[in-house]
Amino acid sequence: LSLVQMHHQLRAARHADIAAGVRALDAAMAKAASRGYVPSGEGLYRVMACGAKGEAVADALRARGVLVRDFPGGHLAIAPTLDHAVREAQALEEAL
């Protein structure tokens, strides 16, 4: 059953507009850089180095509905879902 589900998910992923999501995430990372954070990564997986503000930034982003993962040293991973990448990247940009 899981193989059938994966097959359908992969077929649906072929139609996702990844490039639009990457452009929206690029815009959000540009805003992050203007705020003094150090973005890195490619495609739909990015990391923001926020230093000592990492936990506070993560909490603020989560309060705005942005999914982030905390790493040591104030680094925050951002990886929007394929099918909602544009919307999630725009939410990130607005939250910054």
JOLIN-V18636 format. One record per residue. N is the residue number from 0. RES is the residue in one letter. SS is DSSP state (A for helix, B for strand, O for the rest). PHI is phi in degrees with one decimal (none if undefined). Layout:
BEGIN
n={N N}
res={RES RES}
ss={SS SS}
phi={PHI PHI}
END
This chain:
BEGIN
n={0 1 2 3 4 5 6 7 8 9 10 11 12 13 14 15 16 17 18 19 20 21 22 23 24 25 26 27 28 29 30 31 32 33 34 35 36 37 38 39 40 41 42 43 44 45 46 47 48 49 50 51 52 53 54 55 56 57 58 59 60 61 62 63 64 65 66 67 68 69 70 71 72 73 74 75 76 77 78 79 80 81 82 83 84 85 86 87 88 89 90 91 92 93 94 95}
res={L S L V Q M H H Q L R A A R H A D I A A G V R A L D A A M A K A A S R G Y V P S G E G L Y R V M A C G A K G E A V A D A L R A R G V L V R D F P G G H L A I A P T L D H A V R E A Q A L E E A L}
ss={O A A A A A A A A A A A A O O O O A A A A A A A A A A A A A A A A A O O O B B B B B O O B B B B B O A A A A A A A A A A A A A O O O O O B B B O O O B B B B O O O A A A A A A A A A A A A A A O}
phi={none -66.3 -65.5 -65.9 -61.9 -62.1 -58.8 -66.9 -66.3 -67.1 -64.3 -67.2 -65.3 -62.5 -97.9 -73.1 -86.0 -64.9 -60.3 -65.1 -64.6 -65.5 -61.9 -65.3 -69.9 -58.6 -63.4 -65.2 -70.3 -64.3 -66.9 -59.6 -64.2 -68.2 -89.6 97.7 -86.0 -111.2 -83.3 -149.1 108.3 -137.6 60.7 -99.5 -123.7 -130.6 -129.7 -109.9 -89.2 -111.1 61.9 -65.4 -85.8 -51.8 -65.8 -66.2 -65.1 -59.9 -63.3 -65.4 -66.7 -62.4 -62.5 -95.9 87.4 -90.1 -83.8 -134.0 -122.0 -82.4 -124.0 -58.0 79.5 77.2 -92.9 -122.2 -92.3 -128.5 -142.7 -65.7 -69.5 -59.4 -81.8 -129.7 -60.7 -64.2 -61.4 -69.4 -68.1 -66.5 -63.0 -62.2 -60.7 -65.8 -72.5 -75.4}
END
